[in-house]
Amino acid sequence: MLAAKVRAGELPPLEQRLPENPLVVEPVDRIGTYGGEWRTMLVGLTDTAWIGGAIDHETLLSWDRGFTGKVLPNLAEAFEANAEGTVFTLRLRAGVRWSDGEPFTTEDIRFAYEDVLSNREISPVHPDWLCAGGKAGNTPATLEISDERTLRFVFTEPNGLFLHYLVLGGDLLKYPRHYLQQFHKKYEPEVEARAKDDGFATWVEMFHSKAEKWQQVGVPVLTPWMTERPLGEGSGSRFVVVRNPYYWKVDPDGSQLPYLDRVVFEVVSNQEVMVLKITSGEVDMHARHVMSPRNKPIFARSRERGDYQFLDVRTTDFNEMGLYLNLTHPDPALREVFQNKQFRIALSHAINREELIDAVFQRQGEPWQIGPRPESPYYDEQLAKQYTEYDPDLANQMLDDAGFDRRDGNGIRLRRDGKPIAFQIDVGIPSLNEAWVPATELVRKYWREVGIDARVKSEDRTLFFERVFNNQHDAAAYIGEFGDRDAPLWPDAFVPTRIFALYGVGWGQWYSSGGENGMEPPPEVRRQLELFDRVKATVDDEERDELFRQVIAIAREQFYAIGTSLPAHYYGIVKNNFHNVPRTLPGTIQEPVAFAAPEQFFTTA
């Protein structure tokens, strides 16, 4: 594909496109062949997490494929940290180029950090992981550039998780300076007028739009593939990316990766369409949305017709469905009810988890609270199992003792202000698990039996997140995720550090804004947040793990949210002519495919 462009004079020869020291990717099975495409799917245009996990995984550093937590070189070929965890030095690979052929240098990192992430018009809040101690509101890191390949982040306080955040820190690589400075006020004085001429309200709105690499053709990238057909273009039925001619990785023979010419994401309306396309053999590799116990017998029966086999995905999800009452609810009366720990414990005892698991989770899993998985270094058995016994008599007694012993004529318990305890459980559709709606309906029934009037509201997933992140929900049903070694990096299920803490969005806003926004947490929550500050500031791995176990212990004590069932490890499918896909994908739901190095996937006839 690229050789033809070289012969036509459209591209320079390979030796001018590769860096001096390309990263060598060991294939899973064998050296691949060029050509072909990877067919996969998205459920709607908002299903961008699968795009990220499948094709958008390049950062300065990486984790090992076994997801042991070991940090390895990636775009940075070398890195080191001082003993105090305050100075981090990185050396970029020489000769790496963006997909348009322009050099990737430390000036791109400087532009991303100083002109985008530190610009309060573009980024109203400085990223916490780029602040001293990894804490929002603290002094931002100083970026020192020595030359076009060497850079240094200097913090006034230790930032023990910084190298791990660089594994996730794609924001430092999203902003090619040579391309985006034309849309930045610092470099283009007439940008406001240009923005208005192009139909944008502000130059900042235009800048964000122009930086969206999957929504338009031509935005330079460092990923294996670049946009050929933008997400949402035309009918929006297909999103297509094509190989990056300047990709900076090779196989052991020195052949440039990726092997595949294209990745084609078909945008479908619902999960039922996904199942049909997989069983009919129209999908090459997929491991999202429909890989539930309920669907596995369907996929098993269709393996010969679809010409595929199963692969295992070792999930870090710790709960099939958490129930997150909003402890920072804007209504003081409802907030008082939800913040009553005895109330939450009573509702937990009112759930018949064994029946729930049998009825809607296909008899897969076991009763489990909002707590890390058994294989996690942060596993807490007491947290995982507490209050999971089905005991409606105990639940009724606890609700009486908690002061909710009065009922109206319909048997619904009353709040202290005399109004019925009635609230809505929001479920985003399409959901990550199709069982969430029937599961919440069962929960509604269990809670009605102890005098609580909960209603289930299914709504578009975009609206769901808009409501939740703006602290407008009563309660939300959502997955419990990041429950293994990844928990300290996405700890929101256990400690409210961001708006993703669905039980305490207001507390998360307060913490992530350095106290400027949101709702100030009570003393016991602040104690936990202070402890988490120490987690982020600690350099020693063992000491940091022990501190995070103390964070988990406080989550056990506070019992913020209610869990249902521990998920079984799930699965994916891969066509028999689609190669170099590991039979087991380890690690976080955030990047399950990235650990497999999709740039070395290939297909045969």
DRENKOL-956216 format. One record per residue (C-alpha): residue in one letter; x, y, z. Coordinates in steps of 0.1 Angstrom, whole numbers, padded with zeros to 4 digits, always signed. Layout:
% residues N
AXYZ/...
END
This chain:
% residues 605
M+0000+0000+0000/L+0027+0025+0010/A+0053+0011-0015/A+0030+0023-0043/K+0030+0058-0029/V+0068+0058-0026/R+0071+0048-0063/A+0046+0076-0072/G+0067+0101-0052/E+0039+0107-0027/L+0059+0094+0002/P+0096+0093+0011/P+0113+0058+0013/L+0108+0038+0045/E+0143+0046+0060/Q+0133+0083+0060/R+0100+0076+0077/L+0111+0054+0106/P+0129+0068+0137/E+0165+0060+0144/N+0155+0035+0171/P+0120+0022+0163/L+0103+0002+0190/V+0103-0035+0181/V+0070-0053+0188/E+0072-0090+0193/P+0043-0107+0175/V+0020-0129+0196/D+0023-0159+0172/R+0043-0150+0141/I+0055-0124+0117/G+0025-0110+0098/T+0017-0100+0063/Y+0005-0067+0050/G-0030-0058+0039/G-0066-0064+0049/E-0087-0047+0075/W-0101-0052+0110/R-0139-0051+0111/T-0154-0042+0144/M-0184-0022+0158/L-0196+0008+0178/V-0230+0011+0195/G-0238+0047+0184/L-0215+0076+0179/T-0208+0080+0217/D-0191+0046+0220/T-0156+0062+0219/A-0142+0041+0247/W-0139+0012+0222/I-0121+0034+0198/G-0096+0044+0225/G-0091+0008+0236/A-0087-0005+0201/I-0066+0020+0182/D-0057+0050+0204/H-0032+0037+0229/E+0001+0055+0222/T+0016+0074+0252/L+0050+0083+0263/L+0053+0052+0285/S+0034+0019+0285/W+0026-0010+0308/D+0038-0045+0301/R+0015-0069+0283/G+0009-0089+0314/F-0004-0059+0333/T+0018-0064+0363/G+0022-0027+0368/K+0057-0025+0353/V+0063+0007+0334/L+0082+0004+0300/P+0095+0028+0274/N+0072+0037+0245/L+0075+0071+0226/A+0100+0079+0253/E+0128+0054+0248/A+0143+0061+0282/F+0130+0076+0315/E+0141+0080+0351/A+0128+0095+0384/N+0148+0109+0413/A+0145+0091+0446/E+0122+0117+0460/G+0097+0114+0432/T+0099+0151+0423/V+0119+0151+0391/F+0111+0129+0361/T+0133+0129+0330/L+0123+0115+0296/R+0142+0110+0264/L+0121+0108+0232/R+0129+0085+0203/A+0150+0103+0177/G+0133+0108+0144/V+0097+0100+0153/R+0072+0118+0130/W+0036+0127+0130/S+0014+0110+0104/D+0019+0140+0081/G+0057+0136+0082/E+0064+0165+0105/P+0089+0157+0134/F+0076+0149+0168/T+0098+0167+0194/T+0097+0181+0229/E+0082+0213+0214/D+0050+0193+0209/I+0050+0184+0246/R+0057+0220+0255/F+0028+0232+0234/A+0004+0206+0249/Y+0015+0213+0285/E+0020+0251+0285/D-0004+0263+0258/V-0032+0238+0262/L-0033+0220+0295/S-0020+0251+0314/N-0042+0276+0295/R-0072+0284+0316/E-0093+0293+0286/I-0088+0259+0270/S-0084+0239+0302/P-0103+0256+0331/V-0088+0231+0356/H-0052+0221+0356/P-0049+0183+0355/D-0043+0170+0390/W-0017+0145+0379/L+0004+0174+0366/C+0003+0191+0400/A+0025+0187+0430/G+0016+0155+0449/G-0008+0147+0421/K-0034+0169+0438/A-0057+0195+0421/G-0050+0230+0433/N-0013+0224+0442/T+0015+0240+0423/P+0017+0228+0387/A+0047+0210+0375/T+0075+0229+0358/L+0084+0216+0324/E+0121+0219+0315/I+0132+0213+0279/S+0169+0205+0273/D+0168+0198+0236/E+0144+0185+0210/R+0144+0150+0227/T+0150+0156+0264/L+0124+0170+0288/R+0120+0171+0325/F+0089+0175+0348/V+0098+0190+0381/F+0073+0190+0411/T+0076+0209+0444/E+0062+0178+0462/P+0065+0140+0454/N+0042+0126+0427/G+0045+0089+0432/L+0020+0079+0405/F+0034+0102+0378/L+0050+0075+0357/H+0018+0055+0357/Y-0002+0086+0347/L+0022+0090+0318/V+0011+0056+0306/L-0024+0071+0305/G-0014+0106+0297/G-0025+0108+0261/D-0034+0145+0266/L+0003+0153+0262/L+0003+0137+0227/K-0030+0150+0214/Y-0019+0184+0203/P+0006+0186+0173/R+0021+0220+0176/H+0028+0226+0139/Y-0009+0219+0131/L-0028+0234+0160/Q-0009+0266+0166/Q-0028+0281+0136/F-0060+0278+0158/H-0044+0291+0190/K-0047+0328+0201/K-0011+0329+0213/Y+0002+0322+0178/E-0026+0335+0156/P-0039+0370+0166/E-0068+0369+0141/V-0081+0336+0155/E-0112+0351+0171/A-0124+0365+0137/R-0115+0333+0120/A-0135+0313+0145/K-0166+0334+0140/D-0162+0332+0102/D-0161+0294+0106/G-0193+0293+0127/F-0177+0289+0161/A-0188+0309+0192/T-0152+0313+0204/W-0117+0305+0193/V-0115+0280+0221/E-0145+0261+0207/M-0128+0261+0173/F-0095+0249+0188/H-0112+0219+0206/S-0130+0211+0173/K-0099+0212+0152/A-0080+0189+0177/E-0106+0161+0173/K-0086+0136+0153/W-0114+0110+0148/Q-0140+0136+0137/Q-0121+0149+0107/V-0094+0140+0082/G-0060+0155+0084/V-0053+0159+0121/P-0018+0145+0126/V-0015+0115+0149/L+0011+0091+0164/T-0012+0061+0164/P-0010+0031+0140/W-0039+0044+0120/M-0053+0078+0111/T-0088+0090+0101/E-0099+0082+0066/R-0137+0084+0071/P-0145+0106+0101/L-0168+0095+0130/G-0203+0106+0122/E-0197+0117+0086/G-0226+0114+0063/S-0250+0087+0075/G-0225+0079+0103/S-0227+0042+0096/R-0190+0036+0093/F-0159+0051+0109/V-0127+0041+0091/V-0090+0046+0099/V-0062+0039+0075/R-0025+0031+0082/N-0002+0058+0094/P+0028+0059+0069/Y+0051+0073+0096/Y+0042+0049+0124/W+0073+0044+0146/K+0071+0007+0155/V+0085-0023+0136/D+0084-0061+0138/P+0115-0082+0146/D+0124-0083+0109/G+0124-0045+0107/S+0091-0043+0088/Q+0071-0012+0096/L+0038-0017+0115/P+0008-0019+0114/Y+0002-0049+0092/L-0035-0040+0086/D-0043-0014+0060/R-0075-0003+0078/V-0098-0006+0108/V-0135-0003+0100/F-0159+0005+0128/E-0195-0001+0118/V-0218+0021+0138/V-0249+0001+0148/S-0280+0011+0167/N-0282-0016+0193/Q-0266-0047+0208/E-0289-0070+0191/V-0275-0059+0157/M-0240-0066+0171/V-0249-0102+0180/L-0263-0108+0145/K-0232-0094+0128/I-0209-0115+0149/T-0228-0147+0144/S-0229-0142+0107/G-0191-0137+0105/E-0191-0100+0097/V-0168-0091+0126/D-0131-0099+0128/M-0123-0093+0165/H-0145-0077+0192/A-0146-0077+0230/R-0171-0051+0241/H-0208-0047+0250/V-0223-0080+0239/M-0198-0104+0255/S-0222-0114+0283/P-0230-0148+0298/R-0264-0145+0283/N-0250-0143+0248/K-0223-0168+0251/P-0245-0198+0242/I-0257-0179+0210/F-0221-0173+0200/A-0210-0208+0208/R-0237-0223+0186/S-0227-0200+0157/R-0189-0205+0158/E-0188-0227+0127/R-0211-0204+0107/G-0193-0173+0119/D-0158-0189+0115/Y-0146-0175+0148/Q-0134-0187+0182/F-0135-0173+0218/L-0107-0154+0236/D-0106-0147+0273/V-0107-0112+0288/R-0095-0109+0324/T-0116-0081+0335/T-0108-0057+0363/D-0145-0049+0368/F-0156-0057+0403/N-0194-0053+0401/E-0220-0062+0374/M-0241-0033+0386/G-0236-0008+0414/L-0264+0012+0429/Y-0251+0047+0436/L-0274+0068+0458/N-0265+0105+0455/L-0250+0114+0488/T-0244+0149+0476/H-0280+0154+0463/P-0290+0191+0459/D-0323+0184+0479/P-0313+0186+0516/A-0341+0163+0527/L-0333+0135+0502/R-0296+0140+0509/E-0302+0134+0546/V-0319+0101+0537/F-0292+0089+0514/Q-0264+0100+0538/N-0279+0078+0566/K-0256+0048+0565/Q-0282+0026+0582/F-0306+0034+0554/R-0280+0022+0528/I-0272-0009+0548/A-0309-0017+0551/L-0314-0013+0513/S-0285-0037+0507/H-0300-0064+0530/A-0333-0059+0511/I-0318-0072+0478/N-0321-0109+0470/R-0287-0111+0452/E-0289-0149+0446/E-0323-0144+0428/L-0309-0114+0410/I-0279-0134+0398/D-0300-0163+0387/A-0326-0142+0370/V-0307-0116+0351/F-0269-0124+0353/Q-0272-0159+0339/R-0261-0175+0372/Q-0227-0160+0367/G-0211-0142+0397/E-0215-0141+0434/P-0230-0115+0459/W-0205-0086+0460/Q-0203-0051+0473/I-0184-0021+0459/G-0149-0036+0466/P-0118-0048+0447/R-0117-0082+0430/P-0102-0112+0449/E-0071-0112+0427/S-0064-0075+0434/P-0036-0065+0458/Y-0063-0043+0475/Y-0089-0071+0480/D-0108-0066+0513/E-0130-0096+0520/Q-0151-0078+0547/L-0159-0049+0523/A-0167-0073+0495/K-0192-0094+0515/Q-0206-0071+0542/Y-0244-0066+0541/T-0250-0090+0512/E-0272-0114+0532/Y-0308-0112+0520/D-0328-0104+0551/P-0359-0082+0545/D-0369-0085+0582/L-0336-0071+0592/A-0339-0044+0565/N-0373-0033+0579/Q-0360-0032+0614/M-0330-0011+0605/L-0352+0013+0586/D-0375+0016+0616/D-0345+0022+0639/A-0330+0047+0615/G-0361+0069+0620/F-0381+0060+0589/D-0408+0040+0608/R-0437+0062+0597/R-0455+0052+0564/D-0482+0067+0542/G-0514+0051+0531/N-0496+0032+0504/G-0471+0017+0528/I-0442+0040+0517/R-0419+0051+0544/L-0418+0089+0551/R-0388+0112+0554/R-0384+0134+0584/D-0403+0162+0566/G-0433+0139+0561/K-0429+0133+0524/P-0426+0097+0510/I-0391+0083+0504/A-0394+0083+0466/F-0366+0086+0441/Q-0355+0077+0406/I-0328+0052+0396/D-0312+0064+0363/V-0300+0038+0338/G-0281+0049+0307/I-0291+0033+0274/P-0275+0016+0255/S-0259+0002+0287/L-0227-0017+0290/N-0247-0046+0302/E-0282-0053+0288/A-0292-0068+0321/W-0292-0035+0339/V-0328-0025+0332/P-0343-0059+0343/A-0319-0059+0373/T-0329-0024+0385/E-0366-0034+0381/L-0359-0063+0404/V-0342-0040+0429/R-0371-0016+0427/K-0394-0045+0437/Y-0372-0055+0466/W-0370-0020+0479/R-0408-0015+0475/E-0413-0046+0498/V-0395-0027+0526/G-0414+0006+0520/I-0391+0025+0496/D-0406+0039+0464/A-0378+0037+0438/R-0386+0042+0401/V-0364+0031+0372/K-0358+0056+0344/S-0340+0044+0312/E-0326+0073+0293/D-0301+0080+0265/R-0265+0074+0277/T-0254+0109+0268/L-0283+0124+0289/F-0275+0100+0317/F-0239+0112+0320/E-0249+0148+0316/R-0274+0144+0345/V-0250+0125+0367/F-0219+0146+0361/N-0240+0177+0369/N-0251+0161+0402/Q-0288+0160+0391/H-0295+0124+0397/D-0312+0107+0427/A-0295+0074+0421/A-0277+0057+0393/A-0271+0021+0382/Y-0237+0017+0367/I-0208-0008+0365/G-0182-0012+0391/E-0149-0008+0373/F-0112-0006+0380/G-0110-0031+0408/D-0076-0046+0404/R-0041-0031+0401/D-0057-0002+0383/A-0077+0010+0413/P-0054+0038+0425/L-0054+0053+0390/W-0092+0054+0388/P-0103+0052+0425/D-0136+0069+0422/A-0157+0039+0433/F-0138+0039+0466/V-0129+0075+0472/P-0146+0105+0457/T-0118+0122+0437/R-0138+0133+0406/I-0173+0136+0392/F-0170+0099+0383/A-0178+0091+0420/L-0215+0086+0412/Y-0224+0084+0449/G-0206+0117+0457/V-0203+0139+0426/G-0204+0171+0447/W-0175+0158+0468/G-0156+0148+0437/Q-0161+0183+0423/W-0148+0198+0455/Y-0117+0176+0455/S-0108+0179+0418/S-0112+0217+0419/G-0091+0221+0449/G-0121+0232+0470/E-0133+0259+0445/N-0165+0240+0434/G-0188+0213+0446/M-0197+0203+0481/E-0172+0202+0510/P-0171+0166+0523/P-0178+0156+0559/P-0147+0149+0582/E-0146+0112+0576/V-0145+0116+0538/R-0119+0144+0540/R-0098+0120+0561/Q-0100+0095+0533/L-0091+0121+0507/E-0061+0132+0527/L-0050+0096+0529/F-0054+0093+0491/D-0032+0124+0488/R-0005+0104+0505/V-0010+0075+0481/K-0004+0098+0451/A+0027+0113+0467/T+0044+0081+0477/V+0072+0068+0456/D+0077+0033+0471/D+0053+0008+0455/E+0048-0013+0487/E+0042+0017+0509/R+0018+0031+0483/D-0001-0001+0482/E-0004-0002+0520/L-0017+0033+0520/F-0043+0025+0494/R-0054-0005+0514/Q-0062+0021+0542/V-0082+0041+0517/I-0102+0009+0509/A-0107+0003+0547/I-0124+0037+0550/A-0146+0029+0520/R-0156-0003+0539/E-0164+0018+0570/Q-0184+0045+0550/F-0202+0021+0527/Y-0208+0047+0501/A-0227+0026+0475/I-0244-0008+0471/G-0231-0036+0450/T-0249-0066+0435/S-0226-0093+0419/L-0189-0099+0412/P-0186-0103+0374/A-0170-0134+0359/H-0141-0128+0336/Y-0156-0122+0302/Y-0147-0130+0266/G-0143-0118+0231/I-0144-0133+0196/V-0118-0135+0169/K-0121-0148+0134/N-0100-0179+0125/N-0082-0160+0098/F-0074-0130+0121/H-0040-0136+0137/N-0017-0125+0165/V-0045-0119+0190/P-0036-0134+0224/R-0061-0160+0236/T-0062-0141+0269/L-0064-0103+0271/P-0052-0091+0305/G-0060-0059+0323/T-0082-0029+0326/I-0114-0023+0306/Q-0099+0010+0297/E-0074-0006+0272/P-0081-0044+0269/V-0069-0046+0233/A-0040-0022+0237/F-0022-0048+0258/A-0024-0071+0227/A-0005-0046+0205/P-0032-0044+0177/E-0006-0029+0153/Q+0007-0065+0150/F-0027-0081+0141/F-0030-0094+0106/T-0054-0113+0085/T-0052-0140+0058/A-0076-0151+0031/
END
